[in-house]
Amino acid sequence: MLEKIETENAPKAIGPYSQAVGFDRLLFVSGQIPIDPQAGKIAETAIEGQTRQVLANIEAILKAAGIGFDRVVKVEIYVKDIAHFQTINAIYAEKFSYPVKPARQLMQVARLPMDSLIEISCIAVRF
């Protein structure tokens, strides 16, 4: 049975999708862009702030599902400019400081929703 995961502490979906969907022990978190959930818009303009906001949004969704970053097994990162790779890695490492890091891919794309600089989605396991 599918379970809809939703929290007011992350941005509302801007399309016909859920913030996250649980299935059995798996949690699929939709791609998050750096929308500030209180303001309802992208507040940060630099990659550092946008990356931190995206990770905060994901953390809120994980928390709503009763888990944390330590349960994330796969991450997909989409960026507008691959030159931000090192900056993103440094901020990402703050949240994923566990001995077993998730599998990950990072790719540059032509454009992201609302002209954000970064979008991240993930899959986590609930025990």
Contacts in CASP RR format, 6 or more apart in sequence:
PFRMAT RR
TARGET T0000
AUTHOR 0000-0000-0000
METHOD contacts of the structure
MODEL  1
MLEKIETENAPKAIGPYSQAVGFDRLLFVSGQIPIDPQAGKIAETAIEGQ
TRQVLANIEAILKAAGIGFDRVVKVEIYVKDIAHFQTINAIYAEKFSYPV
KPARQLMQVARLPMDSLIEISCIAVRF
1 23 0 8 1.000
2 21 0 8 1.000
2 22 0 8 1.000
2 23 0 8 1.000
3 21 0 8 1.000
3 22 0 8 1.000
3 23 0 8 1.000
4 18 0 8 1.000
4 20 0 8 1.000
4 21 0 8 1.000
4 22 0 8 1.000
5 18 0 8 1.000
5 19 0 8 1.000
5 20 0 8 1.000
5 21 0 8 1.000
5 22 0 8 1.000
5 27 0 8 1.000
5 61 0 8 1.000
5 64 0 8 1.000
5 65 0 8 1.000
6 18 0 8 1.000
6 19 0 8 1.000
6 20 0 8 1.000
6 64 0 8 1.000
7 19 0 8 1.000
7 60 0 8 1.000
7 61 0 8 1.000
7 63 0 8 1.000
7 64 0 8 1.000
8 37 0 8 1.000
9 37 0 8 1.000
9 60 0 8 1.000
9 63 0 8 1.000
9 64 0 8 1.000
10 19 0 8 1.000
10 32 0 8 1.000
10 37 0 8 1.000
10 57 0 8 1.000
10 58 0 8 1.000
10 60 0 8 1.000
10 61 0 8 1.000
10 64 0 8 1.000
11 19 0 8 1.000
11 32 0 8 1.000
11 33 0 8 1.000
11 35 0 8 1.000
11 36 0 8 1.000
11 37 0 8 1.000
11 40 0 8 1.000
11 57 0 8 1.000
12 19 0 8 1.000
12 37 0 8 1.000
13 19 0 8 1.000
13 30 0 8 1.000
14 35 0 8 1.000
14 113 0 8 1.000
14 114 0 8 1.000
17 30 0 8 1.000
18 30 0 8 1.000
19 29 0 8 1.000
19 30 0 8 1.000
19 61 0 8 1.000
19 64 0 8 1.000
20 27 0 8 1.000
20 28 0 8 1.000
20 29 0 8 1.000
20 30 0 8 1.000
20 61 0 8 1.000
20 64 0 8 1.000
20 65 0 8 1.000
21 27 0 8 1.000
21 28 0 8 1.000
22 28 0 8 1.000
22 65 0 8 1.000
22 126 0 8 1.000
25 125 0 8 1.000
25 126 0 8 1.000
25 127 0 8 1.000
26 123 0 8 1.000
26 124 0 8 1.000
26 125 0 8 1.000
26 126 0 8 1.000
27 62 0 8 1.000
27 65 0 8 1.000
27 67 0 8 1.000
27 71 0 8 1.000
27 123 0 8 1.000
27 124 0 8 1.000
27 125 0 8 1.000
27 126 0 8 1.000
28 121 0 8 1.000
28 123 0 8 1.000
29 58 0 8 1.000
29 61 0 8 1.000
29 62 0 8 1.000
29 121 0 8 1.000
29 122 0 8 1.000
29 123 0 8 1.000
29 124 0 8 1.000
30 121 0 8 1.000
31 76 0 8 1.000
31 119 0 8 1.000
31 120 0 8 1.000
31 121 0 8 1.000
32 54 0 8 1.000
32 57 0 8 1.000
32 58 0 8 1.000
32 61 0 8 1.000
32 119 0 8 1.000
32 120 0 8 1.000
32 121 0 8 1.000
33 42 0 8 1.000
33 54 0 8 1.000
33 112 0 8 1.000
33 113 0 8 1.000
33 114 0 8 1.000
33 116 0 8 1.000
33 118 0 8 1.000
33 119 0 8 1.000
34 42 0 8 1.000
34 43 0 8 1.000
34 44 0 8 1.000
34 49 0 8 1.000
34 50 0 8 1.000
34 51 0 8 1.000
34 53 0 8 1.000
34 54 0 8 1.000
34 57 0 8 1.000
34 116 0 8 1.000
34 117 0 8 1.000
34 118 0 8 1.000
35 41 0 8 1.000
35 42 0 8 1.000
35 53 0 8 1.000
35 57 0 8 1.000
35 114 0 8 1.000
36 42 0 8 1.000
36 43 0 8 1.000
36 44 0 8 1.000
36 53 0 8 1.000
37 57 0 8 1.000
37 60 0 8 1.000
41 114 0 8 1.000
42 50 0 8 1.000
42 53 0 8 1.000
42 114 0 8 1.000
42 115 0 8 1.000
42 116 0 8 1.000
43 53 0 8 1.000
44 50 0 8 1.000
44 52 0 8 1.000
44 53 0 8 1.000
47 79 0 8 1.000
47 81 0 8 1.000
47 84 0 8 1.000
47 87 0 8 1.000
47 88 0 8 1.000
47 117 0 8 1.000
47 118 0 8 1.000
48 87 0 8 1.000
48 91 0 8 1.000
50 116 0 8 1.000
50 117 0 8 1.000
50 118 0 8 1.000
51 87 0 8 1.000
51 88 0 8 1.000
51 91 0 8 1.000
51 92 0 8 1.000
51 118 0 8 1.000
52 91 0 8 1.000
54 118 0 8 1.000
54 119 0 8 1.000
54 120 0 8 1.000
55 91 0 8 1.000
55 92 0 8 1.000
55 95 0 8 1.000
55 120 0 8 1.000
58 69 0 8 1.000
58 120 0 8 1.000
58 122 0 8 1.000
59 68 0 8 1.000
59 69 0 8 1.000
59 95 0 8 1.000
62 68 0 8 1.000
62 69 0 8 1.000
62 71 0 8 1.000
62 72 0 8 1.000
62 124 0 8 1.000
65 124 0 8 1.000
65 126 0 8 1.000
66 126 0 8 1.000
67 124 0 8 1.000
67 126 0 8 1.000
68 124 0 8 1.000
69 95 0 8 1.000
69 96 0 8 1.000
69 98 0 8 1.000
70 98 0 8 1.000
71 124 0 8 1.000
71 125 0 8 1.000
71 126 0 8 1.000
71 127 0 8 1.000
72 96 0 8 1.000
72 102 0 8 1.000
72 122 0 8 1.000
72 123 0 8 1.000
72 124 0 8 1.000
73 102 0 8 1.000
73 103 0 8 1.000
73 123 0 8 1.000
73 124 0 8 1.000
73 125 0 8 1.000
74 102 0 8 1.000
74 103 0 8 1.000
74 104 0 8 1.000
74 122 0 8 1.000
74 123 0 8 1.000
75 96 0 8 1.000
75 102 0 8 1.000
75 103 0 8 1.000
75 104 0 8 1.000
75 105 0 8 1.000
75 120 0 8 1.000
75 121 0 8 1.000
75 122 0 8 1.000
76 104 0 8 1.000
76 105 0 8 1.000
76 106 0 8 1.000
76 120 0 8 1.000
76 121 0 8 1.000
76 122 0 8 1.000
77 88 0 8 1.000
77 92 0 8 1.000
77 104 0 8 1.000
77 105 0 8 1.000
77 106 0 8 1.000
77 107 0 8 1.000
77 118 0 8 1.000
77 119 0 8 1.000
77 120 0 8 1.000
78 106 0 8 1.000
78 107 0 8 1.000
78 108 0 8 1.000
78 109 0 8 1.000
78 112 0 8 1.000
78 118 0 8 1.000
78 119 0 8 1.000
78 120 0 8 1.000
79 85 0 8 1.000
79 88 0 8 1.000
79 106 0 8 1.000
79 107 0 8 1.000
79 108 0 8 1.000
79 109 0 8 1.000
79 117 0 8 1.000
79 118 0 8 1.000
80 108 0 8 1.000
80 109 0 8 1.000
80 111 0 8 1.000
80 112 0 8 1.000
80 116 0 8 1.000
80 117 0 8 1.000
80 118 0 8 1.000
81 108 0 8 1.000
81 117 0 8 1.000
82 106 0 8 1.000
82 107 0 8 1.000
82 108 0 8 1.000
84 117 0 8 1.000
84 118 0 8 1.000
85 106 0 8 1.000
88 106 0 8 1.000
88 118 0 8 1.000
96 102 0 8 1.000
102 122 0 8 1.000
112 118 0 8 1.000
112 119 0 8 1.000
113 119 0 8 1.000
END
